């Protein structure tokens, strides 16, 4: 083999290389390339996919799987918490509806004026619509709603108690007539006694009516006497509290017993003529702090 070397000044020089030398050089070069490639492959294999790298990848995957499991567990726990919270709020809403219905009844609102059974009318144009709430905002809103429901439930209970207390006090007030049918046949004060013909004191008022018709309590209270008493015949006495006591005499029969709790307007006996009486009527007395007062002022009151 002949190799010609050219110089800058234009001169040249020829080198002669034997075939054996060229072959050895080619083999040496090929071996060098192969060795370099093997070394590079070994380095790459050692740096990228060795056992430590595989172990590191496995550990990282395990950490990520643990993080996914933790997030899933938190989501499940939050879902259960929201479910319980919604169930509690639903129970409070049902209780508030029942309380509201009772309050509406006690407050004596006109039919259809207000109803807790129907959703509150709402409306308006949809302006500035916002995206769905994020989880933290949703949880905060649920907490606020739950607290608001609890507060409103407490307020409704207090309102119901106040209204019922008001009605109870009103029911205790002596007012109205002690009969469902009849007329006043004798007033309170001095009068001519129907038996002796002399002037005598009449401690109550008389209501004449149909024999056997109902005699009713003019206020709520407790029966402190139910039976015979001299001059009254069959008599019922009711203590209404606040120093007020009412008496109803001359019954044909009694509908209550000693110790019974009666409501305003409740029948307590039937009109008759037992005791010192000239005919079917009810002798009605009102006592305030143990002293007789004119029942007429209470009869004239509206219930």
Secondary structure, 3 states (H helix, E strand, C coil): CEEEEECCCCCEEEEECCHHHHHHHHHHHHHHHHHHHHHHHHHHHHHHCCHHHHHHHHHHHHHHHHHHHHHHHHHHHHHHHHHHHHHHHHHHHHHHHHHHHHHHHHCCCCCCCCCCCCCCCCCCCCCCCCCCCCHHHHHHHHHHHHHHHHHHHHHHHHHHHHHHHHHHHHHHCCCCCCECCCEEEECCEEEECCCCCCEEEECCEEEECCCCCEEECCCCEEEEEEEEECCCEEEEEEEEECCEEEEEEEEEEECCCCCCEECCCCEEEEEECCCCCCCCEEEEEEEECCEEECCHHHHCCCC
